[in-house]
Amino acid sequence: MTAYAQQKNMAAHDGTGLHLIFLTGLSGAGKSTAMHALEDLQFWCVDNLPLALINKFVSVAQAAGGRQRQLAVVCDARAPDLVQTLPKTLDRLRQQGHRVELFFLDADDVSLQARYAQSHRVHPLFAETGAVDKAIKKERQILQNLKTQASTVIDSSALSVHELRREVLRLAGAGFKNIGVVVLSFGHASGLPAQLDMLFDAEPIPAGDLQLWQQQKAAASTTQNIVKLWKNMLVSLYPQFVREAKTYLTVGIVCHDGRQRSAPLAEALAAALRASGIQAAARHREADTESMERQAVPGRK
């Protein structure tokens, strides 16, 4: 980070201001990926908002009464007077007491040309230059001054989409401090849900033991021990999922019909996770499907 950017980054704010991140940089370097990552951090994101409307954007967020305190704006070289106007806009917002950052997305020419060749997209400055390599060079020249003023420069040349996303999450919010866990019960007949991250099989649990556990007549039943084992495993792995910057985690529990064993176990596991400080909820695929079928058939209860 340059001395200029460090000085600007230390602008005082009293905690009542907004957090604004401006995303700029070379076309093809990953601004869209960065914006989607910020959306996952609950930033209110706008792509290519005219700088003349920034004050209105901030006013709308402030009028929300604290419900929306994180904003992100994507700017590129096509914006009129971007290089001259954006630094003044950042200074003005900092003087108003907001926390303001400028992320500059960069990549080397070879990587950018390869991405355009693979995506078959047209570079924004292609019409002016007539060639992708010349368009990249011109855009780099236009944005050079902004790069020197950036709070953070992210070189995506050697990064995959997922690696870039993790880097943006780390820089903008230190990743997710909490991710939601969905414990999904289902039956074998309809197949595996596509979104599963982990899967537990409830079939081996004896039916009699399960009934005693549900009736709270067994102090240390097999069922109780299995729920505790599953909970401990997930609590242990949870920090790893946070570091991978997942937005949520789906854990499946399967049995023959998706009701007798897996449904009560999903409720119990979700409750155990909540007791351990993890945001968790139980969902039941077969019960949800049956409910929809009942609503669709007149007279059926």
C-alpha positions as CSV (number, residue, x, y, z in Angstrom):
1,M,0.0,0.0,0.0
2,T,1.3,3.4,-0.9
3,A,1.9,6.2,1.7
4,Y,-0.9,8.1,0.1
5,A,-3.3,5.3,0.5
6,Q,-2.2,4.6,4.1
7,Q,-2.8,8.2,5.0
8,K,-6.2,8.2,3.4
9,N,-7.1,4.9,5.0
10,M,-6.5,6.3,8.5
11,A,-9.2,8.9,8.0
12,A,-11.1,9.2,11.3
13,H,-14.7,8.1,11.6
14,D,-16.8,7.8,14.8
15,G,-18.4,4.5,14.1
16,T,-21.7,6.0,12.9
17,G,-20.5,6.2,9.2
18,L,-20.9,3.7,6.5
19,H,-18.3,1.3,5.1
20,L,-17.8,1.9,1.4
21,I,-15.6,-0.2,-0.9
22,F,-15.0,1.0,-4.4
23,L,-13.9,-1.7,-6.9
24,T,-11.9,-0.7,-9.9
25,G,-9.2,-2.1,-12.1
26,L,-8.5,-3.7,-15.4
27,S,-11.4,-5.3,-17.3
28,G,-11.1,-9.1,-16.9
29,A,-9.2,-8.9,-13.7
30,G,-12.1,-10.0,-11.5
31,K,-14.2,-7.0,-10.5
32,S,-17.5,-9.0,-11.0
33,T,-16.1,-11.9,-8.8
34,A,-15.1,-9.4,-6.2
35,M,-18.5,-7.7,-6.2
36,H,-20.3,-11.1,-5.7
37,A,-18.0,-11.8,-2.8
38,L,-18.9,-8.5,-1.2
39,E,-22.6,-9.3,-1.7
40,D,-22.0,-12.5,0.3
41,L,-20.7,-10.2,3.1
42,Q,-24.0,-8.4,2.9
43,F,-22.6,-5.3,1.1
44,W,-25.2,-3.5,-1.0
45,C,-23.4,-3.5,-4.4
46,V,-24.0,-1.4,-7.5
47,D,-22.1,-2.0,-10.8
48,N,-21.0,1.1,-12.8
49,L,-23.0,3.6,-10.7
50,P,-22.3,7.1,-12.1
51,L,-20.1,9.0,-9.6
52,A,-22.5,11.9,-9.7
53,L,-25.1,9.6,-7.9
54,I,-22.8,8.4,-5.1
55,N,-24.2,11.0,-2.7
56,K,-27.7,9.8,-3.5
57,F,-26.7,6.2,-2.9
58,V,-25.2,7.1,0.4
59,S,-28.2,9.1,1.4
60,V,-30.6,6.2,0.6
61,A,-28.4,3.8,2.7
62,Q,-28.4,6.3,5.7
63,A,-32.1,6.6,5.4
64,A,-32.4,2.9,6.0
65,G,-31.8,3.5,9.7
66,G,-28.7,1.4,10.2
67,R,-30.0,-1.7,8.4
68,Q,-27.6,-1.2,5.5
69,R,-24.2,0.1,6.5
70,Q,-22.0,-1.6,3.9
71,L,-21.9,-0.4,0.3
72,A,-19.8,-1.3,-2.7
73,V,-19.5,0.4,-6.1
74,V,-17.8,-1.0,-9.2
75,C,-16.1,1.6,-11.4
76,D,-14.3,1.0,-14.7
77,A,-12.5,3.0,-17.3
78,R,-15.6,3.7,-19.3
79,A,-16.9,6.1,-16.5
80,P,-16.4,9.7,-17.6
81,D,-13.6,11.5,-15.8
82,L,-13.2,8.5,-13.5
83,V,-9.5,9.1,-12.8
84,Q,-10.1,12.8,-11.9
85,T,-13.4,12.4,-10.1
86,L,-13.0,9.2,-8.0
87,P,-10.2,10.4,-5.7
88,K,-12.2,13.6,-4.9
89,T,-15.3,11.4,-4.2
90,L,-13.3,9.2,-1.8
91,D,-11.9,12.2,0.0
92,R,-15.3,13.8,0.4
93,L,-16.8,10.6,1.8
94,R,-14.0,10.2,4.3
95,Q,-14.5,13.8,5.4
96,Q,-18.1,12.9,6.0
97,G,-17.0,10.3,8.5
98,H,-17.3,7.2,6.4
99,R,-14.8,4.3,6.2
100,V,-13.8,4.3,2.5
101,E,-11.6,1.8,0.7
102,L,-10.5,1.5,-2.9
103,F,-9.7,-2.1,-4.2
104,F,-7.8,-2.2,-7.4
105,L,-8.1,-5.5,-9.4
106,D,-5.0,-6.1,-11.6
107,A,-3.6,-8.9,-13.7
108,D,-0.8,-9.3,-16.2
109,D,-1.4,-8.8,-19.9
110,V,-1.0,-12.5,-20.7
111,S,-3.6,-13.6,-18.2
112,L,-6.1,-10.9,-19.4
113,Q,-5.7,-11.8,-23.0
114,A,-6.2,-15.5,-22.2
115,R,-9.4,-14.7,-20.3
116,Y,-10.8,-12.7,-23.1
117,A,-10.0,-15.5,-25.5
118,Q,-11.7,-18.1,-23.3
119,S,-14.8,-16.0,-22.5
120,H,-15.3,-14.6,-26.0
121,R,-16.3,-11.3,-24.4
122,V,-15.5,-7.9,-26.0
123,H,-13.1,-5.6,-24.1
124,P,-14.8,-2.3,-23.3
125,L,-12.1,-0.3,-25.1
126,F,-11.9,-2.7,-28.1
127,A,-13.9,-0.3,-30.4
128,E,-11.4,2.4,-29.8
129,T,-8.2,0.4,-30.3
130,G,-9.2,-2.5,-32.6
131,A,-7.3,-5.1,-30.7
132,V,-7.5,-6.7,-27.3
133,D,-3.8,-6.3,-26.4
134,K,-4.0,-2.6,-27.3
135,A,-7.2,-2.2,-25.4
136,I,-5.6,-3.7,-22.3
137,K,-2.6,-1.4,-22.6
138,K,-4.7,1.7,-23.0
139,E,-6.9,0.8,-20.0
140,R,-3.8,0.2,-17.9
141,Q,-2.5,3.6,-18.8
142,I,-5.8,5.3,-18.0
143,L,-6.1,3.6,-14.6
144,Q,-2.4,3.8,-13.5
145,N,-3.0,6.9,-11.2
146,L,-5.9,5.2,-9.5
147,K,-3.8,2.1,-8.8
148,T,-1.2,4.2,-6.9
149,Q,-4.0,5.6,-4.7
150,A,-5.7,2.3,-4.0
151,S,-6.0,1.0,-0.4
152,T,-5.4,-2.5,-1.7
153,V,-4.1,-3.9,-5.0
154,I,-5.2,-7.5,-5.8
155,D,-3.3,-9.2,-8.6
156,S,-5.5,-12.0,-9.9
157,S,-3.1,-13.3,-12.5
158,A,-2.4,-16.6,-10.7
159,L,-5.7,-16.8,-8.8
160,S,-8.7,-19.0,-9.6
161,V,-12.2,-17.6,-9.2
162,H,-12.5,-19.3,-5.8
163,E,-9.1,-18.0,-4.6
164,L,-9.9,-14.5,-5.7
165,R,-13.2,-14.7,-3.9
166,R,-11.5,-15.9,-0.7
167,E,-9.0,-13.0,-0.9
168,V,-11.7,-10.4,-1.2
169,L,-13.6,-11.9,1.7
170,R,-10.4,-11.8,3.8
171,L,-9.6,-8.2,2.9
172,A,-13.2,-6.9,3.3
173,G,-14.4,-8.8,6.3
174,A,-11.9,-11.3,7.4
175,G,-14.0,-14.0,5.9
176,F,-17.3,-15.2,7.5
177,K,-17.2,-15.2,11.2
178,N,-20.4,-17.2,11.1
179,I,-21.9,-19.3,8.3
180,G,-25.3,-20.8,8.4
181,V,-25.8,-24.6,8.7
182,V,-28.8,-26.3,7.2
183,V,-29.4,-29.9,8.5
184,L,-31.5,-31.6,5.9
185,S,-33.5,-34.8,6.4
186,F,-34.5,-36.9,3.4
187,G,-35.2,-40.4,2.2
188,H,-33.3,-42.7,-0.1
189,A,-36.2,-43.0,-2.7
190,S,-35.8,-39.5,-4.2
191,G,-32.0,-39.6,-4.4
192,L,-29.3,-37.4,-2.9
193,P,-29.9,-33.6,-2.8
194,A,-27.5,-31.8,-5.0
195,Q,-26.4,-29.2,-2.5
196,L,-25.0,-31.5,0.3
197,D,-21.6,-30.8,1.8
198,M,-21.7,-33.7,4.3
199,L,-23.9,-36.7,4.8
200,F,-24.8,-38.9,7.8
201,D,-26.7,-42.2,7.5
202,A,-29.4,-42.7,10.2
203,E,-30.3,-46.3,9.1
204,P,-28.0,-48.1,11.5
205,I,-29.7,-46.6,14.6
206,P,-31.9,-49.2,16.2
207,A,-35.6,-48.2,16.0
208,G,-36.2,-49.2,19.7
209,D,-33.3,-47.0,20.9
210,L,-34.6,-44.1,18.8
211,Q,-38.0,-44.4,20.3
212,L,-36.6,-44.4,23.9
213,W,-34.5,-41.4,23.0
214,Q,-37.5,-39.5,21.6
215,Q,-39.5,-40.3,24.8
216,Q,-36.5,-39.2,26.9
217,K,-36.4,-42.5,28.7
218,A,-32.8,-43.3,28.0
219,A,-30.1,-41.3,29.8
220,A,-27.2,-42.3,27.5
221,S,-28.7,-44.0,24.5
222,T,-27.0,-44.9,21.2
223,T,-29.0,-42.2,19.5
224,Q,-27.9,-39.6,21.9
225,N,-24.3,-40.6,21.5
226,I,-24.5,-40.5,17.7
227,V,-26.0,-37.0,17.7
228,K,-23.2,-35.9,20.1
229,L,-20.6,-37.5,17.8
230,W,-22.0,-35.7,14.7
231,K,-22.2,-32.4,16.6
232,N,-18.6,-32.7,17.8
233,M,-17.4,-33.5,14.3
234,L,-19.2,-30.5,12.8
235,V,-18.0,-28.1,15.5
236,S,-14.4,-29.3,14.9
237,L,-14.7,-28.8,11.1
238,Y,-16.6,-25.6,11.3
239,P,-13.5,-23.3,11.3
240,Q,-12.3,-25.0,8.2
241,F,-15.5,-24.3,6.4
242,V,-15.3,-20.6,7.6
243,R,-11.7,-20.4,6.2
244,E,-13.0,-21.7,2.9
245,A,-15.4,-18.8,2.8
246,K,-18.5,-20.9,2.3
247,T,-21.7,-18.9,2.6
248,Y,-23.6,-21.8,4.2
249,L,-23.1,-25.5,5.0
250,T,-25.7,-28.2,4.2
251,V,-25.5,-31.4,6.2
252,G,-27.8,-34.3,5.1
253,I,-29.2,-37.0,7.3
254,V,-30.7,-39.9,5.4
255,C,-33.0,-42.8,6.3
256,H,-35.3,-45.1,4.3
257,D,-38.4,-42.8,4.3
258,G,-36.8,-39.5,5.4
259,R,-39.2,-39.2,8.4
260,Q,-38.9,-41.8,11.1
261,R,-35.2,-41.6,11.8
262,S,-33.7,-38.7,9.9
263,A,-36.3,-36.0,10.6
264,P,-36.1,-36.1,14.5
265,L,-32.3,-36.5,14.2
266,A,-32.0,-33.4,12.0
267,E,-34.0,-31.4,14.6
268,A,-31.7,-32.7,17.4
269,L,-28.5,-32.0,15.5
270,A,-29.6,-28.5,14.6
271,A,-30.5,-27.8,18.2
272,A,-27.1,-29.2,19.4
273,L,-25.2,-26.9,17.0
274,R,-27.2,-23.9,18.1
275,A,-26.3,-24.7,21.7
276,S,-22.6,-24.7,20.6
277,G,-23.0,-21.2,19.2
278,I,-23.5,-22.1,15.5
279,Q,-26.4,-20.7,13.5
280,A,-28.3,-23.8,12.4
281,A,-31.8,-24.8,11.2
282,A,-33.4,-28.1,10.3
283,R,-35.2,-28.7,7.0
284,H,-37.1,-31.8,6.0
285,R,-37.3,-32.6,2.3
286,E,-39.9,-35.4,2.4
287,A,-42.2,-33.5,4.9
288,D,-42.0,-30.3,2.7
289,T,-42.8,-32.4,-0.4
290,E,-45.8,-34.0,1.3
291,S,-47.0,-30.7,2.5
292,M,-46.9,-29.3,-1.1
293,E,-48.8,-32.3,-2.4
294,R,-51.5,-31.9,0.2
295,Q,-52.0,-28.3,-0.7
296,A,-52.2,-29.3,-4.4
297,V,-55.0,-31.9,-3.9
298,P,-58.4,-30.5,-2.9
299,G,-59.9,-32.1,0.2
300,R,-56.7,-33.9,1.2
301,K,-55.4,-33.3,4.7
